């Protein structure tokens, strides 16, 4: 059982919904990432998605685009992301870390190198937004053989064929994008999400996390009624933007705590 699967299993036994949180590595500063990761855990996050900075993050709204721009301006790339995970693992060996980003950085260093480095530093999986499941069965198999989960996105527009393919090759959990749009946009229709998750679960037996548009405790709690995990990214990045380097860690921990409290109420 992978670390991600074990985490979901333990939470299910406690009748708790997983809180999955996203930050971009290198934002707001090179030295900020590991303290922010620990702040997320201290606030109650169960899984961390660590964004790999990329110049063309096509699924992201302006908030996470700005985070990528700041990280790239700080000179942070994929090798730094591996270093951050290794540093985090010196004091936290249990919280799953998922590397989230786009195909270009992986293609640049090579899939084998990406898998080897991910394993060496203690990452648990990856979300590669522009890797369609139909085209990366070999990569998914190599990840699985290394003990890593390859997590795929599903959307309101996903066909039955796409859902079946994700069920075939995906690992860890499936990430349901609740909106037809980019990260941070719009408001979630929880009733619609519930209906679509029911259809997805006919094929996908992995836990399902819901993201894109969860901005506060009330929304998180509503989504938790129908999902196995809530995923929050843009709202956390907004906290970082508002607080700046000096206040980011405290602001992120306080916000994460508020979401955890709402989920556990």
Secondary structure as GFF3:
##gff-version 3
##sequence-region A 1 265
A	DSSP	alpha_helix	3	13	.	.	.	ID=ss1
A	DSSP	beta_strand	18	24	.	.	.	ID=ss2
A	DSSP	alpha_helix	33	43	.	.	.	ID=ss3
A	DSSP	beta_strand	47	51	.	.	.	ID=ss4
A	DSSP	alpha_helix	62	73	.	.	.	ID=ss5
A	DSSP	alpha_helix	78	89	.	.	.	ID=ss6
A	DSSP	beta_strand	96	101	.	.	.	ID=ss7
A	DSSP	alpha_helix	103	109	.	.	.	ID=ss8
A	DSSP	alpha_helix	111	121	.	.	.	ID=ss9
A	DSSP	beta_strand	125	128	.	.	.	ID=ss10
A	DSSP	three_ten_helix	133	135	.	.	.	ID=ss11
A	DSSP	alpha_helix	137	145	.	.	.	ID=ss12
A	DSSP	beta_strand	149	151	.	.	.	ID=ss13
A	DSSP	beta_strand	153	155	.	.	.	ID=ss14
A	DSSP	alpha_helix	160	169	.	.	.	ID=ss15
A	DSSP	beta_strand	173	177	.	.	.	ID=ss16
A	DSSP	alpha_helix	190	200	.	.	.	ID=ss17
A	DSSP	beta_strand	207	211	.	.	.	ID=ss18
A	DSSP	alpha_helix	217	224	.	.	.	ID=ss19
A	DSSP	beta_strand	229	232	.	.	.	ID=ss20
A	DSSP	alpha_helix	234	264	.	.	.	ID=ss21
###
